[in-house]
Amino acid sequence: MVALPPMWFRFRSRASTGMLVTATQHTLFILAAIAIVIGGSPCSRADDATKAAPPPPFDSPYLRTELRELMAAVTLHLSFDNETMTPDMAEGPEYTPQVSGITGQGTSGPQFAQGLVGKALVLGSGSGVYPRAGNVLLQKRGAVAVWIKPENWQRPNDRNCVFLMTTDAAFYLQRQGPLMGEDNKVRRHEVIQYLVRDEGRRLAGASDYSAWTDGRWYLLVANWSWPTFELSVNAEPFQGKSVQAVPGKDVFGALVVGDRGGDPRGLLDECMAFRRPLSLDEVILLYRSLNKATETAR
């Protein structure tokens, strides 16, 4: 039998609104089974306005026993599997995102495509802005993990592509696109950046200069425990930096997930925030659990 970690689960309506309840997955499955035995499917009644999002399948990588402790530290999870920006799980009192499409085009919202696990957000098609309180503990210590699949990354000239950021531009995970001048001199290097502004608005960054390949999935894990912060790509050792002044509680704004630049730049999937930094062993475990194809490569 699979050991199921305690988590918060969101029950969503067809309009992607809902409420949070606290229970273990095991309890939810048992209650659902009882409801079916007694009165049929709990979602089959016409007067039931709240529809339960289907529980994760028993072969879900998140239900593995070895991930139990890690998943217990999650404070926000976006899977995009229902082709919505609504979180699958959120600990904050407010969690409904402000959703936007492509900048200046008035599109109705982001697009989704087949991802690493279920559906994924199409980078460049839109974003969601999430209340930070309780969901992403940037003012203390914590981590975020997100999977990125590059597509249509141009060289030698291309724009930046934002993965995650805060509304006040004090926290960034992004790809800085390359830029070549007319004299064939490099004006801007291509690099994956983890950028932080401290209390004095000074910018510091941890970077990955490796050339990413279109069509391959990459796991980014960003830790912070101020004044230090560090970045791992595909479960490689963390590269750390420090800010000169510890960020105060009002430095960071709301969390922005996704890019609104217009041209598709790939996929973003399985975005999670944690209440503490992750160890390298935990990152390796997450990397191998969600990307089975990499197991033989390490």
C-alpha positions as CSV (number, residue, x, y, z in Angstrom):
1,M,0.0,0.0,0.0
2,V,1.2,3.5,-0.8
3,A,2.0,5.8,2.1
4,L,0.1,9.0,1.5
5,P,1.5,12.3,2.8
6,P,-0.7,14.8,4.7
7,M,-1.5,17.7,2.4
8,W,-3.9,20.5,1.7
9,F,-6.3,19.7,-1.2
10,R,-8.3,22.1,-3.2
11,F,-11.7,21.2,-4.4
12,R,-12.4,23.1,-7.6
13,S,-15.7,23.9,-9.4
14,R,-15.9,23.9,-13.2
15,A,-15.2,27.7,-13.0
16,S,-11.9,26.9,-11.2
17,T,-13.0,28.4,-7.9
18,G,-13.1,26.4,-4.7
19,M,-12.2,26.0,-1.1
20,L,-9.4,24.5,0.9
21,V,-9.9,21.6,3.3
22,T,-7.4,19.9,5.5
23,A,-7.2,16.1,5.4
24,T,-4.8,13.3,4.4
25,Q,-5.1,12.0,0.9
26,H,-6.0,8.6,2.5
27,T,-8.9,10.1,4.3
28,L,-10.2,11.8,1.2
29,F,-10.0,8.6,-0.8
30,I,-11.9,6.7,1.9
31,L,-14.6,9.4,2.1
32,A,-15.0,9.4,-1.6
33,A,-15.3,5.6,-1.7
34,I,-18.0,5.7,1.1
35,A,-19.9,8.4,-0.8
36,I,-20.0,6.3,-4.0
37,V,-21.2,3.2,-2.1
38,I,-23.9,5.1,-0.2
39,G,-25.2,7.5,-2.8
40,G,-23.2,7.2,-6.1
41,S,-20.5,9.5,-7.3
42,P,-20.2,12.6,-5.1
43,C,-20.0,14.7,-8.3
44,S,-23.0,13.1,-10.0
45,R,-25.7,15.2,-8.3
46,A,-27.1,18.1,-10.3
47,D,-27.4,20.3,-7.2
48,D,-23.7,19.9,-6.2
49,A,-22.1,23.1,-7.3
50,T,-18.6,22.2,-6.1
51,K,-16.8,19.6,-8.2
52,A,-13.9,17.7,-6.7
53,A,-10.7,17.8,-8.7
54,P,-9.6,14.2,-9.3
55,P,-7.1,12.9,-6.8
56,P,-3.6,12.2,-8.1
57,P,-3.3,8.6,-9.6
58,F,-1.6,6.0,-7.4
59,D,1.3,6.0,-9.8
60,S,1.9,9.8,-9.2
61,P,5.6,10.5,-8.4
62,Y,4.4,12.7,-5.5
63,L,2.9,9.7,-3.7
64,R,6.2,7.8,-3.4
65,T,7.2,7.1,0.2
66,E,10.6,8.7,-0.3
67,L,9.0,12.0,-1.2
68,R,6.8,12.1,1.9
69,E,8.9,14.5,4.0
70,L,9.6,16.8,1.0
71,M,6.0,17.1,0.0
72,A,5.0,17.9,3.6
73,A,7.1,21.1,3.2
74,V,5.2,22.3,0.2
75,T,3.3,25.6,0.6
76,L,2.2,26.2,-3.0
77,H,1.8,23.8,-5.9
78,L,0.8,24.7,-9.5
79,S,0.4,21.6,-11.8
80,F,-1.7,23.3,-14.6
81,D,-3.2,19.9,-15.2
82,N,-6.7,21.2,-15.4
83,E,-5.5,23.9,-17.9
84,T,-5.9,26.6,-15.2
85,M,-3.7,28.9,-13.2
86,T,-5.5,28.0,-10.0
87,P,-3.2,26.3,-7.5
88,D,-3.7,22.7,-6.7
89,M,-2.6,23.5,-3.2
90,A,-1.9,26.7,-1.2
91,E,-1.4,27.4,2.5
92,G,-2.0,31.1,2.3
93,P,-5.4,32.6,3.2
94,E,-5.6,34.1,-0.3
95,Y,-4.6,32.1,-3.3
96,T,-6.7,33.2,-6.3
97,P,-4.4,34.5,-9.0
98,Q,-4.8,37.5,-11.2
99,V,-4.5,36.0,-14.6
100,S,-3.3,37.8,-17.7
101,G,-2.6,36.9,-21.3
102,I,0.0,38.3,-23.8
103,T,1.0,41.9,-23.0
104,G,-0.9,44.4,-25.1
105,Q,-2.9,41.9,-27.1
106,G,-6.0,41.5,-24.8
107,T,-5.9,37.7,-25.0
108,S,-8.2,35.9,-22.5
109,G,-5.5,34.1,-20.7
110,P,-2.5,31.7,-20.8
111,Q,-2.3,28.7,-23.0
112,F,-1.4,25.1,-21.9
113,A,0.2,22.1,-23.6
114,Q,1.3,18.6,-22.8
115,G,4.0,18.9,-20.1
116,L,6.3,16.8,-17.9
117,V,3.4,15.6,-15.8
118,G,0.0,16.2,-17.3
119,K,-0.4,19.7,-18.7
120,A,2.1,22.7,-18.6
121,L,2.0,26.4,-19.0
122,V,3.2,27.8,-22.4
123,L,5.9,30.4,-21.7
124,G,5.1,33.6,-23.5
125,S,1.3,33.1,-23.5
126,G,0.5,34.7,-20.1
127,S,1.0,34.7,-16.4
128,G,-0.7,34.5,-13.0
129,V,0.0,36.8,-10.0
130,Y,-0.4,35.1,-6.6
131,P,-0.7,36.5,-3.1
132,R,2.6,35.8,-1.4
133,A,1.4,35.6,2.3
134,G,1.6,32.0,3.5
135,N,2.2,30.7,0.0
136,V,5.8,31.8,-0.8
137,L,7.9,32.6,2.4
138,L,10.3,35.0,0.7
139,Q,10.7,37.1,3.8
140,K,12.2,34.2,5.8
141,R,13.7,31.0,4.3
142,G,12.4,28.7,1.7
143,A,12.7,27.4,-1.8
144,V,10.9,27.2,-5.1
145,A,11.2,24.4,-7.7
146,V,10.1,24.6,-11.3
147,W,10.6,22.6,-14.5
148,I,11.4,24.4,-17.8
149,K,11.4,23.1,-21.3
150,P,13.1,25.5,-23.8
151,E,11.5,25.8,-27.2
152,N,12.3,28.4,-29.9
153,W,15.2,29.9,-28.0
154,Q,16.9,32.1,-30.5
155,R,20.6,32.8,-30.9
156,P,22.6,35.0,-31.3
157,N,19.8,37.5,-30.5
158,D,16.7,36.9,-28.3
159,R,14.6,38.5,-25.7
160,N,14.5,37.6,-22.0
161,C,12.0,35.0,-20.8
162,V,10.7,35.2,-17.2
163,F,9.9,32.0,-15.3
164,L,9.1,33.4,-11.9
165,M,9.4,36.9,-10.4
166,T,7.8,39.2,-7.8
167,T,5.8,42.2,-8.8
168,D,8.4,44.7,-7.4
169,A,11.2,43.0,-9.4
170,A,13.0,42.0,-6.2
171,F,13.1,38.3,-7.0
172,Y,13.7,36.7,-10.5
173,L,14.1,33.4,-12.1
174,Q,14.6,34.0,-15.8
175,R,16.5,33.3,-19.0
176,Q,18.4,36.3,-20.1
177,G,18.4,36.2,-23.9
178,P,21.6,36.8,-25.8
179,L,22.3,40.0,-27.7
180,M,24.9,40.6,-30.4
181,G,25.9,44.1,-31.5
182,E,26.2,45.2,-35.1
183,D,30.0,45.0,-34.6
184,N,29.6,41.3,-33.7
185,K,30.5,42.0,-30.1
186,V,28.5,40.4,-27.4
187,R,26.2,43.0,-25.7
188,R,24.4,40.5,-23.5
189,H,25.2,36.9,-22.6
190,E,22.7,34.1,-22.6
191,V,22.3,32.9,-19.0
192,I,19.8,31.5,-16.6
193,Q,19.5,34.0,-13.7
194,Y,18.4,33.9,-10.1
195,L,18.3,37.6,-9.1
196,V,17.5,39.2,-5.7
197,R,17.4,42.8,-4.6
198,D,18.1,43.5,-1.0
199,E,16.7,46.2,1.3
200,G,18.9,48.8,-0.4
201,R,17.6,47.7,-3.8
202,R,21.1,46.4,-4.7
203,L,21.0,43.5,-7.1
204,A,22.8,40.2,-6.7
205,G,22.5,37.0,-8.8
206,A,23.4,33.4,-9.1
207,S,23.7,32.2,-12.7
208,D,23.9,29.2,-14.9
209,Y,25.8,29.8,-18.2
210,S,25.3,26.3,-19.7
211,A,23.6,26.3,-23.1
212,W,20.1,24.8,-22.7
213,T,18.8,22.5,-25.5
214,D,15.4,22.9,-27.0
215,G,13.0,20.1,-26.2
216,R,14.8,19.0,-23.0
217,W,13.3,19.4,-19.5
218,Y,15.4,21.3,-16.8
219,L,14.7,21.5,-13.1
220,L,15.5,24.8,-11.4
221,V,15.6,24.9,-7.6
222,A,16.2,28.2,-5.9
223,N,16.9,28.3,-2.1
224,W,17.0,31.3,0.2
225,S,18.0,31.7,3.8
226,W,19.0,35.3,4.0
227,P,21.5,36.7,3.4
228,T,22.5,33.7,1.2
229,F,20.6,32.3,-1.8
230,E,21.6,29.5,-4.2
231,L,20.6,27.9,-7.4
232,S,20.7,24.3,-8.7
233,V,20.0,23.2,-12.3
234,N,19.1,19.6,-13.0
235,A,20.2,18.5,-9.5
236,E,23.8,19.7,-9.9
237,P,25.5,21.2,-6.8
238,F,24.1,24.6,-5.6
239,Q,25.8,27.8,-6.7
240,G,25.4,30.4,-3.9
241,K,25.5,34.1,-3.5
242,S,24.8,36.6,-0.7
243,V,23.0,40.0,-0.6
244,Q,24.6,42.9,1.2
245,A,21.6,43.6,3.4
246,V,18.9,41.1,4.6
247,P,15.7,41.8,2.7
248,G,12.9,43.2,4.9
249,K,9.4,42.0,5.1
250,D,8.2,44.7,2.6
251,V,10.9,44.1,0.0
252,F,9.1,41.4,-2.0
253,G,5.7,41.7,-3.8
254,A,3.3,39.1,-5.1
255,L,4.6,36.1,-7.0
256,V,4.3,36.2,-10.8
257,V,4.4,32.8,-12.6
258,G,4.9,32.8,-16.4
259,D,5.9,35.1,-19.2
260,R,3.7,37.4,-21.3
261,G,6.2,38.2,-24.1
262,G,4.0,36.8,-26.9
263,D,6.3,34.4,-28.8
264,P,6.2,30.9,-27.4
265,R,9.4,30.2,-25.5
266,G,8.7,26.7,-24.2
267,L,6.9,25.2,-21.2
268,L,6.8,25.6,-17.5
269,D,5.5,22.8,-15.3
270,E,5.2,21.6,-11.7
271,C,5.9,24.8,-9.9
272,M,6.2,24.3,-6.1
273,A,7.2,26.5,-3.2
274,F,8.6,25.1,0.1
275,R,8.7,26.4,3.7
276,R,12.4,25.6,3.9
277,P,15.5,25.3,1.7
278,L,16.0,22.0,0.0
279,S,19.0,19.8,0.4
280,L,20.9,18.6,-2.6
281,D,19.8,15.0,-1.8
282,E,16.2,16.2,-1.9
283,V,16.7,18.0,-5.2
284,I,18.2,14.8,-6.7
285,L,15.3,12.8,-5.4
286,L,12.8,15.2,-7.0
287,Y,14.7,15.3,-10.2
288,R,14.8,11.5,-10.6
289,S,11.2,11.0,-9.4
290,L,9.7,13.4,-12.0
291,N,12.1,12.8,-14.9
292,K,12.6,9.1,-15.1
293,A,14.6,9.4,-18.3
294,T,17.4,11.1,-16.4
295,E,17.9,8.3,-13.9
296,T,20.3,6.4,-16.2
297,A,22.2,9.6,-17.1
298,R,23.3,10.3,-13.5
